[in-house]
Amino acid sequence: MKIKRVFNREGDSPSTTLSWVYEGELIEINLSFDASAVFSKKLNLVFVEAYADMEVQLFKLNGEYVEKYKIATLEHYSFRGLNQNMDSKTGVSLLFHPDTNEVGNEWGDTEQYEFIKEDNTLGKYLDSYR
């Protein structure tokens, strides 16, 4: 499923409109922050990343809000976003980039970790992200 993102920088605060087509109907979600989204084929949910708030909001395909989760932290890494990943139980992975040479591989690749729907959203290491 393709999710369209329109980011508006005008005015005092940024906003984002995310949209997709579900059962022939255009679904739009208007958010008062900079956001991006990925679709989970495994859960049939849209995962919306609120980067500044370090949280992920979940929406049904009809646009109905489901729940939100705080994004876990990983020592010596910076969170970089969400990615579709069928190796994750949720179909979505968290992307983390190493802040120091003491962690990660020799090339400093961004790493993917399973997103899990629990208080600590950080699951097992999945793979490098390139």
Order of alpha helices (4+ residues) and beta strands (2+ residues): beta-beta-beta-beta-beta-beta-beta-beta-beta-beta-beta
